[in-house]
Amino acid sequence: MNQRDPLRVGLLVTCLADLLRPSVAFAAVKLLNDAGCVVAVPRGQTCCGQPALNSGDSRDARRIAQQVIEAFDGFDAVVGPSGSCMGTLRHDYPALFADDPAWRSRAEDLARRSHELLSFLVDVLKVDTVSARLDARVAYHDSCAGLREMGVKSQPRKLLASVQGLNLVEMQGTEVCCGFGGTFCVKYPEISTKMVDDKLAHIVASGATAVLGGDLGCLLNMAGRIQRRGLPIRVLHTAEVLAGLGAAPSIGVAEGA
Amino acid sequence: MHAAPTAANNTFPKRVALAIHDQRLQAALDHASGGFAAKRQAQVDALPEFEALRERARLVKDHVLANLDGYLERYEARVLRQGGHVHWASTAEEARQIILDICQAAGARTITKGKSMVSEEIGLNDALEAAGYAVMETDLGEYIIQLAKEPPSHIIVPAVHKTREQVADLFDTHHRPLGYTRHLTEISEMVDEARQVLRGHYFAADVGITGGNFLVAETGSSIIVTNEGNGDLTQTLARVHIVTSGIERVVPTLDDAVTLLRLLARSATGQETETYTTVSTGPRRANDLDGPQEYHVVLVDNGRSAMLGGAFREMLRCIRCGACLNHCPVYTSIGGHAYGWVYPGPMGSVLTPLINGLSQAYDLPNACTLNGRCQTVCPVKIPLPGLLREIRRQQFETGITPVRTRWALQAWAWLARRPGLYHALMRIGIPVLHRIGRRRGGLRWLPLASGWTDTRDLPAPQARTFQQAWQALKGATR
């Protein structure tokens, strides 16, 4: 790749990383730069529109999709540190414009260029190692949309295997939803809490001291519950660890703690 | 048979709260769900052509649904030629009336039943009992919930919500008057005792009612599968056999039925094949040693033909295996009764609003994380999350979605479509949240966010938004 012109990548920051965990987006930028990409961050992006789409508000979902399509026009690739948001660009945008050929073709063009961060690094750019260190016994949670919509399963494990000091353990039920589900977690808090407690029980049983994942929604849900229950488990986005930011305060942990 | 709603369980959120705090239910669910998923996975791993089989099944079902009228007519003609009767019911009420009429014409008093979800769907037992018939469920799970006067909580294991101890207590209460006085603790002993109690009823029954897993157009046969053999006794020993089945269950040939049977057993109970697969073709013929004198098929529409022409046709591929229930983390958290009607889990969250009306079950399609595990295990590849989302869309567009939800969404979307304003506001708001939450690492309470903060902290944001930090960085390096 590096022999040719570098790939021009538009970073889909994701609203959650933008607002709550910018270090995830900085980690994505570093990983993409290290792989030889030139990264730009369009200002015209806010959110991918999933809350509207998943709540049945397809009119607003379409408008937000149009905004994203325009903001990312012209990039060789559009990459985001989330299977869920990138799944929306890849699979849902084209379907939103089923009756609008002009926008449909633009949506399909964006869909073809859209990638989840780690699958882009491993599958497209053929990255197979990173230089990072994290001394921890770590469980990896397979976020649902990344796993089932974007085929993210082996890529994070492959890259994490190259992180020094990191001991990856497979917990039970790693492919089972953590109970986040976007607005689900506030609409049906009792079910969501039961689901995240089931997930935490598996993490604890694995003996891991940290849990990683590729979607901030899941990570905020797990971290928030871990904090409330006072469990000694760190929560980090996989990209943060791979970019060598694993020593920073983990999600939901006070600075200097 | 359906327990009357009470103030404590008349809404989905209330039923959820009851279910999550019911420790016996939780124990039963934990015990069952892991087992089914592991058994299914072992079968899938052992069958290299499983994926190919799924694709073939999908094609078979899609072909049938595209030609449903033709296959139903062919099926009807074969049943009639065999000496059976076919009845068409467009609603649940019509279906109940047809069956009541058959029972009355047969001069029936007692009725045995094999497991049938369609009979649950049309509320058949209540109607039969109201008309004075003695009705006996013969599937062990159905028998247990009949004793408990509860609806099924799972489409293939209707009593999955009951622990062994609860079943033992039920048997104590109901079998003691029949002379069975020993308190049983072993499952095999309970099965034996239930069999002894049921045996007499098979012989005494005037009418046997079963479901129909598949209806075969080329032969006019109905097929059922059981693990207890109760279906065979129900349909062979009674004078009159009534099959109740949804119109979508017809398949072209016996070969097609076999394709689906191979998937059904593996997906449902994690077996290569169910213990009994029984093919019924018409009433007893001249040289038959046994079999019913009359054979009736009641084909139930009840909303299905309306699904055929619209966005929900794929739901009619469903073969009622229950794999989506067993793999749904919401179902395995709350059990089937919380869903409020006979079809629970992902398939029920699609079917219930489609059959009973979009406004009748607002919560069901919404109480789903769209995690997609159901779709990956569905033997006929029904895109369940997509269908649930389509129901949400129709609820939104027809004003069923609560006003507060709509308003909040539209306000958020209004802002999200104005990136300049959005980034300016977040640039102010995020540092405030950061300062409030920084010491603890998270916020314990936020206005209007109790759904999150009642049980979780909201992890505090880092000092400023990425967009702001990125702009600053770019400015510095420029």
Boltz contact constraints between the chains, C-beta under 6 A:
constraints:
  - contact:
      token1: [A, 13]
      token2: [B, 466]
      max_distance: 6.0
  - contact:
      token1: [A, 18]
      token2: [B, 465]
      max_distance: 6.0
  - contact:
      token1: [A, 18]
      token2: [B, 466]
      max_distance: 6.0
  - contact:
      token1: [A, 18]
      token2: [B, 467]
      max_distance: 6.0
  - contact:
      token1: [A, 19]
      token2: [B, 426]
      max_distance: 6.0
  - contact:
      token1: [A, 19]
      token2: [B, 430]
      max_distance: 6.0
  - contact:
      token1: [A, 19]
      token2: [B, 461]
      max_distance: 6.0
  - contact:
      token1: [A, 19]
      token2: [B, 465]
      max_distance: 6.0
  - contact:
      token1: [A, 20]
      token2: [B, 461]
      max_distance: 6.0
  - contact:
      token1: [A, 22]
      token2: [B, 462]
      max_distance: 6.0
  - contact:
      token1: [A, 22]
      token2: [B, 466]
      max_distance: 6.0
  - contact:
      token1: [A, 22]
      token2: [B, 469]
      max_distance: 6.0
  - contact:
      token1: [A, 25]
      token2: [B, 466]
      max_distance: 6.0
  - contact:
      token1: [A, 41]
      token2: [B, 470]
      max_distance: 6.0
  - contact:
      token1: [A, 44]
      token2: [B, 419]
      max_distance: 6.0
  - contact:
      token1: [A, 46]
      token2: [B, 416]
      max_distance: 6.0
  - contact:
      token1: [A, 46]
      token2: [B, 419]
      max_distance: 6.0
  - contact:
      token1: [A, 46]
      token2: [B, 422]
      max_distance: 6.0
  - contact:
      token1: [A, 47]
      token2: [B, 416]
      max_distance: 6.0
  - contact:
      token1: [A, 52]
      token2: [B, 409]
      max_distance: 6.0
  - contact:
      token1: [A, 52]
      token2: [B, 413]
      max_distance: 6.0
  - contact:
      token1: [A, 55]
      token2: [B, 409]
      max_distance: 6.0
  - contact:
      token1: [A, 56]
      token2: [B, 392]
      max_distance: 6.0
  - contact:
      token1: [A, 56]
      token2: [B, 393]
      max_distance: 6.0
  - contact:
      token1: [A, 56]
      token2: [B, 395]
      max_distance: 6.0
  - contact:
      token1: [A, 56]
      token2: [B, 396]
      max_distance: 6.0
  - contact:
      token1: [A, 57]
      token2: [B, 396]
      max_distance: 6.0
  - contact:
      token1: [A, 57]
      token2: [B, 409]
      max_distance: 6.0
  - contact:
      token1: [A, 58]
      token2: [B, 393]
      max_distance: 6.0
  - contact:
      token1: [A, 60]
      token2: [B, 413]
      max_distance: 6.0
  - contact:
      token1: [A, 63]
      token2: [B, 417]
      max_distance: 6.0
  - contact:
      token1: [A, 64]
      token2: [B, 416]
      max_distance: 6.0
  - contact:
      token1: [A, 144]
      token2: [B, 371]
      max_distance: 6.0
  - contact:
      token1: [A, 144]
      token2: [B, 372]
      max_distance: 6.0
  - contact:
      token1: [A, 148]
      token2: [B, 372]
      max_distance: 6.0
  - contact:
      token1: [A, 176]
      token2: [B, 329]
      max_distance: 6.0
  - contact:
      token1: [A, 177]
      token2: [B, 329]
      max_distance: 6.0
  - contact:
      token1: [A, 177]
      token2: [B, 369]
      max_distance: 6.0
  - contact:
      token1: [A, 177]
      token2: [B, 371]
      max_distance: 6.0
  - contact:
      token1: [A, 181]
      token2: [B, 369]
      max_distance: 6.0
  - contact:
      token1: [A, 184]
      token2: [B, 369]
      max_distance: 6.0
  - contact:
      token1: [A, 186]
      token2: [B, 451]
      max_distance: 6.0
  - contact:
      token1: [A, 186]
      token2: [B, 452]
      max_distance: 6.0
  - contact:
      token1: [A, 188]
      token2: [B, 367]
      max_distance: 6.0
  - contact:
      token1: [A, 189]
      token2: [B, 451]
      max_distance: 6.0
  - contact:
      token1: [A, 189]
      token2: [B, 454]
      max_distance: 6.0
  - contact:
      token1: [A, 190]
      token2: [B, 16]
      max_distance: 6.0
  - contact:
      token1: [A, 190]
      token2: [B, 17]
      max_distance: 6.0
  - contact:
      token1: [A, 190]
      token2: [B, 20]
      max_distance: 6.0
  - contact:
      token1: [A, 191]
      token2: [B, 16]
      max_distance: 6.0
  - contact:
      token1: [A, 191]
      token2: [B, 330]
      max_distance: 6.0
  - contact:
      token1: [A, 191]
      token2: [B, 333]
      max_distance: 6.0
  - contact:
      token1: [A, 193]
      token2: [B, 455]
      max_distance: 6.0
  - contact:
      token1: [A, 194]
      token2: [B, 20]
      max_distance: 6.0
  - contact:
      token1: [A, 194]
      token2: [B, 333]
      max_distance: 6.0
  - contact:
      token1: [A, 195]
      token2: [B, 329]
      max_distance: 6.0
  - contact:
      token1: [A, 195]
      token2: [B, 333]
      max_distance: 6.0
  - contact:
      token1: [A, 220]
      token2: [B, 459]
      max_distance: 6.0
  - contact:
      token1: [A, 223]
      token2: [B, 459]
      max_distance: 6.0
  - contact:
      token1: [A, 224]
      token2: [B, 456]
      max_distance: 6.0
  - contact:
      token1: [A, 224]
      token2: [B, 457]
      max_distance: 6.0
  - contact:
      token1: [A, 224]
      token2: [B, 458]
      max_distance: 6.0
  - contact:
      token1: [A, 224]
      token2: [B, 459]
      max_distance: 6.0
  - contact:
      token1: [A, 225]
      token2: [B, 456]
      max_distance: 6.0
  - contact:
      token1: [A, 227]
      token2: [B, 442]
      max_distance: 6.0
  - contact:
      token1: [A, 227]
      token2: [B, 457]
      max_distance: 6.0
  - contact:
      token1: [A, 228]
      token2: [B, 456]
      max_distance: 6.0
  - contact:
      token1: [A, 228]
      token2: [B, 457]
      max_distance: 6.0
  - contact:
      token1: [A, 251]
      token2: [B, 459]
      max_distance: 6.0
  - contact:
      token1: [A, 252]
      token2: [B, 441]
      max_distance: 6.0
  - contact:
      token1: [A, 252]
      token2: [B, 442]
      max_distance: 6.0
  - contact:
      token1: [A, 252]
      token2: [B, 459]
      max_distance: 6.0
  - contact:
      token1: [A, 253]
      token2: [B, 441]
      max_distance: 6.0
  - contact:
      token1: [A, 254]
      token2: [B, 439]
      max_distance: 6.0
  - contact:
      token1: [A, 254]
      token2: [B, 440]
      max_distance: 6.0
  - contact:
      token1: [A, 254]
      token2: [B, 441]
      max_distance: 6.0
